[in-house]
Amino acid sequence: MIVHSRRKQRNRAKGDPAIRAKGTTVTVAASIVAGKARLTFNAPVSVQGLPAGITVAGQSPAAVTIVSPTVIDLTYAAPVAAADVLVLPANEPMLRSQSGGYVAATTLTFPGT
């Protein structure tokens, strides 16, 4: 009679999650340029589509323009004005750091011009 061991082994294809590399968290600063919200990040980001979770005065963006790897412009239906509040939620899926991390959750008030 052959007896097989019932010892459980981890799935080697997935690797050990305890030693998996984690992405870096990116922070953001906001300004107003020609009625658009300009977001400047401290590290390069990857934009996968329209980041609808980023709201200004309760509105979702209508368009996104990538100015550089660290700067994006968000266009809203109404022009962004001073004293409007920008809310960037935690773990926005359309906006990631190039190392796979997320952009830090942020609530900012646009400064007066």
C-alpha positions as CSV (number, residue, x, y, z in Angstrom):
1,M,0.0,0.0,0.0
2,I,1.4,3.4,-1.0
3,V,0.8,6.3,1.3
4,H,1.1,9.9,0.0
5,S,2.0,12.8,2.2
6,R,-0.8,15.2,2.9
7,R,1.5,18.1,3.7
8,K,0.2,21.3,2.0
9,Q,2.6,23.3,-0.1
10,R,2.2,26.8,-1.2
11,N,1.6,27.6,-4.8
12,R,5.1,28.4,-6.2
13,A,3.7,30.1,-9.3
14,K,2.4,33.0,-7.2
15,G,5.5,33.4,-5.0
16,D,5.6,34.3,-1.4
17,P,3.3,37.3,-0.8
18,A,5.4,38.4,2.3
19,I,8.4,39.2,0.1
20,R,6.6,40.6,-3.0
21,A,7.8,44.1,-4.0
22,K,5.3,46.8,-3.1
23,G,4.9,50.0,-5.2
24,T,5.7,53.4,-3.9
25,T,3.0,55.8,-2.8
26,V,2.8,59.0,-4.8
27,T,1.8,62.4,-3.4
28,V,0.1,65.2,-5.4
29,A,-0.1,69.0,-5.5
30,A,-2.9,70.8,-7.4
31,S,-3.1,74.1,-9.2
32,I,-5.5,75.8,-11.7
33,V,-4.3,76.3,-15.3
34,A,-6.7,77.9,-17.8
35,G,-9.8,76.6,-15.9
36,K,-8.4,73.1,-15.6
37,A,-7.1,71.2,-12.6
38,R,-3.4,70.6,-13.0
39,L,-2.1,67.7,-10.8
40,T,1.6,67.5,-10.2
41,F,3.0,64.3,-8.7
42,N,6.3,63.7,-6.9
43,A,7.0,60.7,-9.1
44,P,6.0,59.5,-12.6
45,V,2.4,58.1,-12.8
46,S,0.6,55.9,-15.3
47,V,-2.9,57.0,-16.3
48,Q,-5.0,54.1,-17.6
49,G,-8.1,56.0,-18.5
50,L,-10.4,58.7,-17.2
51,P,-9.9,58.8,-13.4
52,A,-13.6,59.4,-12.6
53,G,-13.0,59.2,-8.8
54,I,-11.1,62.5,-8.7
55,T,-13.8,65.1,-8.1
56,V,-13.7,68.9,-8.0
57,A,-16.7,70.5,-6.3
58,G,-18.6,67.2,-6.6
59,Q,-18.0,66.8,-10.4
60,S,-16.1,64.0,-12.1
61,P,-13.7,65.0,-14.9
62,A,-14.8,65.1,-18.5
63,A,-11.3,64.6,-20.0
64,V,-7.7,64.0,-19.0
65,T,-4.5,65.3,-20.7
66,I,-1.1,63.9,-19.9
67,V,1.3,66.9,-19.9
68,S,4.4,65.0,-18.7
69,P,5.1,61.8,-16.7
70,T,4.5,63.8,-13.5
71,V,1.8,66.2,-14.6
72,I,-1.8,65.7,-15.8
73,D,-4.6,68.2,-16.5
74,L,-8.2,67.3,-15.7
75,T,-11.0,69.1,-17.6
76,Y,-14.4,69.5,-15.9
77,A,-17.8,70.6,-17.2
78,A,-17.5,73.8,-15.3
79,P,-14.1,75.7,-15.0
80,V,-12.2,75.0,-11.9
81,A,-12.1,78.1,-9.6
82,A,-10.2,79.2,-6.5
83,A,-11.6,77.7,-3.3
84,D,-13.0,74.6,-5.1
85,V,-12.2,71.4,-3.3
86,L,-10.4,68.5,-5.1
87,V,-10.9,65.0,-3.7
88,L,-8.6,62.2,-4.7
89,P,-9.9,58.9,-3.2
90,A,-7.6,56.1,-1.9
91,N,-6.6,53.5,-4.5
92,E,-7.9,55.2,-7.6
93,P,-7.7,52.4,-10.1
94,M,-7.0,54.6,-13.2
95,L,-4.0,56.4,-11.6
96,R,-1.0,54.4,-10.5
97,S,2.7,55.0,-9.9
98,Q,5.0,53.4,-12.4
99,S,6.2,51.0,-9.8
100,G,2.6,49.8,-9.2
101,G,1.7,51.8,-6.1
102,Y,-1.2,54.1,-5.7
103,V,-1.5,57.8,-5.4
104,A,-2.2,58.8,-1.8
105,A,-5.7,59.9,-0.9
106,T,-5.9,63.6,-0.8
107,T,-8.3,66.5,-0.2
108,L,-7.0,69.9,-1.4
109,T,-8.5,73.3,-1.7
110,F,-7.3,75.3,-4.8
111,P,-5.5,78.4,-3.8
112,G,-6.7,81.9,-4.9
113,T,-4.9,83.3,-7.9
